[in-house]
Amino acid sequence: MLQLNQGAFSSSEVRQLRFSNPAFISREKDLDEVLQTHTVFVNVSKGQVAKKEDLVKAFGTDDQTEICKMILSKGELQVSDKERHTQLEQMFRDIATIVADKCVNPETKRPYTVILIERAMKDIHYSVKPHKSTKQQALEVIRQLKETMQIERAHMRLRFILPPKEGKKLKEKLKPLIKVIENEDFHEQLEIVCLIDPGCFREIDELIRSETKGKGTLEVLSLKDVEEGDEKLE
């Protein structure tokens, strides 16, 4: 069944979609494999069939089979309130999962569980944006949660090995990008083990490459500097 709705022609109740991907539906040549009927409705739930004059005005034809093809190829898949709610709930969990995976309590270095992040997101009344990626929203959530709890992205642990000629000068440029220098050794070369914010990795990598002309090396020792055990949110 296809529904004509407020000037937007949308596929609705398309056989519980044997094919859930609208792009695939639009390529399906056998409409009977996709649709329960070739009839076009103004309102499916009320059983209101579209009038011929309305079809001609909207599509230039009253051939309902051809109109079905047009709607499937150019329309938008209608999603029920229940389906939309389920999708938003899943996105909410996905965002919380990303935040929990990337973040720790900066004082204890212990990670938060997904359940605790979900609770914190509900406490700040975070509203999921369906047309924005979960990764982008996770970064937004982290910024907002910083206002109400101890949370920040887990640090990466890196080792730099820099040639002596450029080493000391380059170290000064790297300092603003380094959170903590854990170890520093200078013999024939300058070797530094440090913690950084993951967001600074690309800038550090490019800086070492350009300043040392490929002579310096950068090694990732660990992606996340965390302690064992989950952090409890009181």
N, C-alpha and C positions, 0 to 999 in steps of 0.2 A: 504494500500500500504506500502511496506517495501522497504527501500533504502539501497543499499550496497555502503558505502562511504569511499573511501581512506583506505580500509583495516579494517575499524571499521564498524560493522554491526549494524545499528541503526533503530529504529522504527520511521517512519516519516509519517505524515498525517494519523495517525491511527484513522480513522473515527472521527476526532476532539475529539478524545478520549471520547467516551461515558464514559470511565473510565479514569480519568485523572491520576491515580496512576499507574506507570509502574509496580510496584510489583503486583498489582491486575491483570493487563493485563497478566503478565507472568503466572498467575494461571488460567486464563480463558480458559476453555477447548473448547468452541465453537468459533472457530476463526472468523466465520461469524458475531459474535456479536461484534467483535473488529475491524476487517479489512474490508476495502472496496473491496479488491481483494487479492488473494494469490500470485499475481505476485511480483517478487523481481526486483526492479529497480536499475540501476547504478545511475541514476539521475531522481528523480521523476518529478521535474519541467519541464525537457526537454523530459520526456517520454521515456528515454533510458532504455530498459529492459536488465537485466543481461544475458550474454551468458551462455550456459550450461557448457562449459569448465571452465569458471570462477567460476561458482557455485560449480562444482566438486572439483576444486582446493582449494577453500576456505572452503567448508563445507563437502567434501567427498561424496556428493550426489547432484543430480539435482532435487530431489523431493522438489518442491517449498513449499508445505504445511509443510513438516518437517523442511525446512529451516526457514519458518516463525516462527515456534515454537522456534527454536534455537535463532533467533534474539530477539523475545519477552522475552525469559528467560534470555538471556545473554547480549543483546544489551543495548544501552543507548538511552533514549528518546531525539530526536532532538528538539531543541527549536528554533523557528524563531527569527529573529532579533527584531521584534516588541514585541514578548513575553518576550525576554531577557531584553529588555529595560524597559518593564512594571515591571518585577520582580526587577530590580535594583532600579527603582523609588520607589517601595514599601519598599524595604530594607532601602533606604535613609530616607524615612519618619519614618520607625520603629526606626531607630537609633536616629533620631532627637527627637522622642517621648520619648525614654528612657532617653536621655540627659536632656530634659526639665523636666521630672518627677523627676530626681535625683538631679538636680543642682539649684543653686540660685546665685544671685549677692552677694558676701560676704559682701559688704558694706551696702546694703539695706536689705539683707535677702529675697528679693523678687524673685519669680521664673520667668524664661523666658518662653515665649510661644513657641510652636512647630514651628510656622512660623518664629520666630526670630532666632531660632537655625538652621533651614534649611537655612536661608539667610546667617548666619555666616559660616555654613559648605560650602556653595557655594563660599563664599569670600576666604576661605582658600583652595579652589579647592579640597575638600575631595573626594576621589574616593572610591566607595563601593567595598568591596572584597566579591564576591558572595559565596565563600567557607568558609568564616569566620563568626562566629555567630554575631548577631546584638549586643548582650551584650558586647562581647569582643571589637567590633568596637566602641561602645558607650564610653567605657573607653578610647580608643585611641583618639576619637574625643575630649573628655574632656581635655586630656593632650595637644592636639594641640590648642584648643581654648583658653587655659590659656595664650598662647603667644600673643593673639590678643585682648582679652577682659577680663573683670572681671567676672570670673566664677569659682565655685568650688562646690563639692558635698555638699548638705544640711546636716547639722549636726544632729546627733541623740541626744536626751536628755535622760540621764540615772540617776538612783539612785542606789548607792552602800550602803549597810549596812554591815559593817565589824566588827568582834569581836575585843574587845579592845586590846587583846594580839598581834594579827597580824596586826591590823589596821594601825598604824603609819608606820610600816615597809613596808606594802603593798602599802600604799599611795605613797611612793617614787618610787616604781616600776611602778605604774600606771601613774604617772605624765607625762612621755614622750608620753603617748597614749591619754592624755586628752587635748582638745583644750581650754576649758574654765571651770573653777570651779565656778558655780553659787551660790552654798550654801554649807556650811560645818558646821556640828554640832557634838560635841563629848560629850556625857554623859556616859551612860553605854556602848554604841557602837558608832563607827564612821560612821556618815551618810554623804554622799557626793552626791550632785546633780550637774551634769556636762554635757557638750556638747562634743561629740567625732566625729571623722570622721567614717562613717559607715564601712570603711575597717578595722578599728581596733577592731570592736565589738567582733569577735571571739577570738582574742588574749586576750582581757580584760576578757571575760567570762572564758576562760581556766585558766588564771592567778588567778582569784578570787577562782575558784573551787579548784585548786591545792594548793594554799597557805593557804587557810582557812579550807581545808579538808571538804568542804561542809557546813561549818558553816556560811559563808558569803552569802549574797543575792545580786542579780543584777536584777533591774527592768527597763524595757524600758518605759519611760514616753511619748515619742513621737518619731516617726520614722523620721520626718523631722521638723527642726526648721526653719519655714518660716513666713514671714509677709504677710498679705493679700494684694491682688492686684498684677498685672503682672508687671515685669520690662520692661522698654522700651529700645530698642537698637537704639541709634541714629546713 
